[in-house]
């Protein structure tokens, strides 16, 4: 495979299996433990997680404020 001109490391194989080879844990200490989640192919779990996150985020914002009525037209 071709090498990476910037850092001199060989490029990993294509696909998700090569992703851990690109990751430098010292430069990405929070990403390294999360990598299994990013490379998981359990799409139903990803959808459920995302939907719950979206719903909880909407709940956290509280109820929508009641909009005030529009001002009367000019000249009335």
GISUL-V729154 format. One record per residue. N is the residue number from 0. RES is the residue in one letter. SS is DSSP state (hx for helix, st for strand, lp for the rest). BURIAL is 1 if it has 16 or more other C-alpha atoms within 10 Angstrom, else 0. D_LAST is the distance of its C-alpha to the last C-alpha in whole Angstrom. Layout:
BEGIN
N/RES/SS/BURIAL/D_LAST
N/RES/SS/BURIAL/D_LAST
END
This chain:
BEGIN
0/X/lp/0/76
1/X/lp/0/74
2/X/st/0/74
3/X/lp/0/71
4/X/lp/0/71
5/X/lp/0/69
6/X/lp/0/71
7/X/lp/0/74
8/X/lp/0/74
9/X/st/0/74
10/X/lp/0/71
11/X/lp/1/71
12/X/lp/0/72
13/X/lp/0/68
14/X/lp/0/67
15/X/hx/0/66
16/X/hx/0/69
17/X/hx/0/69
18/X/hx/0/66
19/X/hx/0/68
20/X/hx/0/70
21/X/hx/0/67
22/X/lp/0/66
23/X/lp/0/68
24/X/lp/0/67
25/X/lp/0/68
26/X/lp/0/65
27/X/lp/0/63
28/X/hx/0/64
29/X/hx/0/61
30/X/hx/0/61
31/X/hx/0/65
32/X/hx/0/64
33/X/hx/0/61
34/X/hx/0/63
35/X/hx/0/64
36/X/hx/0/61
37/X/hx/0/60
38/X/hx/0/63
39/X/lp/0/63
40/X/lp/0/62
41/X/lp/0/61
42/X/hx/0/58
43/X/hx/0/57
44/X/hx/0/57
45/X/hx/0/55
46/X/hx/0/52
47/X/hx/0/53
48/X/hx/0/53
49/X/hx/0/50
50/X/hx/0/48
51/X/hx/0/49
52/X/hx/0/47
53/X/hx/0/44
54/X/hx/0/44
55/X/hx/0/45
56/X/hx/0/42
57/X/hx/0/39
58/X/hx/0/40
59/X/hx/0/41
60/X/lp/0/37
61/X/lp/0/36
62/X/lp/0/34
63/X/lp/0/30
64/X/lp/0/28
65/X/lp/0/25
66/X/lp/0/22
67/X/lp/0/19
68/X/lp/0/16
69/X/lp/0/13
70/X/lp/0/10
71/X/lp/0/7
72/X/lp/0/6
73/X/lp/0/6
74/X/lp/0/4
75/X/lp/0/0
END
